[in-house]
């Protein structure tokens, strides 16, 4: 769960917009036999998708700009993950936008 510099550098070089997205299920299975502890939803579980605000990355970032963009994207990913997790654990329908 760490933002790698490659995504930021690619978005900066090509002018892409980054969109933080997270998925959380109300009944997840964690495969502890895998190195990455992959999580998959159990049968008949509800899966919630949270999408954050698009993030523009400045072109030609220096090291300080790269670090700031990584931190901002990491915070945005944490926020959407918390939002998806909260809705999944509440058992309620997600709020309408």
C-alpha positions in Angstrom: 0.0 0.0 0.0 2.7 2.5 -1.0 2.6 4.8 -3.9 5.5 4.1 -6.2 7.2 7.0 -8.1 6.7 5.4 -11.5 3.0 6.2 -11.6 3.6 9.8 -10.7 6.5 10.1 -13.2 4.4 8.6 -16.0 1.5 10.8 -15.3 3.8 13.8 -15.3 5.6 12.9 -18.5 2.4 12.1 -20.5 0.0 14.5 -19.0 -2.3 11.8 -17.5 -4.7 12.4 -14.7 -4.5 10.0 -11.8 -7.8 8.8 -10.2 -7.7 7.2 -6.7 -9.9 4.1 -6.6 -10.4 1.5 -3.9 -12.6 -1.6 -3.6 -13.8 -3.2 -0.4 -16.1 -6.1 0.3 -18.2 -6.8 3.3 -17.0 -10.4 3.5 -13.4 -10.7 2.3 -11.1 -13.8 2.3 -7.4 -13.1 2.8 -5.2 -15.7 1.2 -2.4 -16.0 3.7 -0.5 -18.5 1.6 0.3 -15.9 -1.0 3.2 -13.4 -0.6 0.9 -10.4 -1.3 -1.9 -11.5 1.0 -4.4 -11.2 -1.9 -8.0 -10.4 -0.7 -10.9 -11.8 -2.6 -14.6 -11.3 -1.9 -16.4 -14.4 -0.6 -19.4 -15.8 -2.4 -22.5 -13.6 -2.3 -20.6 -10.7 -0.6 -21.3 -7.1 -1.6 -18.4 -5.2 -3.1 -18.1 -1.4 -2.8 -16.1 0.8 -5.1 -15.0 4.3 -4.0 -13.6 6.8 -6.5 -11.8 9.9 -5.5 -11.3 13.2 -7.2 -9.0 13.2 -10.3 -5.5 14.4 -9.5 -3.5 16.4 -12.1 0.2 16.0 -11.9 2.5 18.9 -13.0 4.8 18.3 -15.9 8.5 18.0 -15.3 8.5 17.3 -11.6 11.6 17.7 -9.5 12.3 15.5 -6.6 10.4 17.7 -4.1 7.4 17.8 -6.4 7.5 14.0 -6.9 7.6 13.5 -3.2 4.6 15.9 -2.7 2.6 14.2 -5.4 3.3 10.7 -4.0 2.2 11.9 -0.5 -1.0 13.5 -2.0 -1.9 10.4 -3.9 -1.2 8.2 -0.9 -3.5 10.3 1.2 -6.2 10.3 -1.5 -5.9 6.5 -1.7 -6.2 6.1 2.1 -9.3 8.3 2.0 -11.1 6.3 -0.7 -10.2 3.1 1.0 -11.5 4.3 4.3 -14.7 5.4 2.6 -15.2 2.1 0.8 -14.5 0.2 4.0 -16.9 2.3 6.1 -19.7 1.8 3.7 -19.0 -2.0 3.4 -18.9 -2.4 7.2 -22.1 -0.3 7.8 -24.2 -2.6 5.7 -26.0 0.5 4.3 -26.4 1.6 0.7 -23.7 4.1 -0.3 -24.8 7.8 -0.2 -26.0 9.2 -3.5 -23.9 11.9 -5.0 
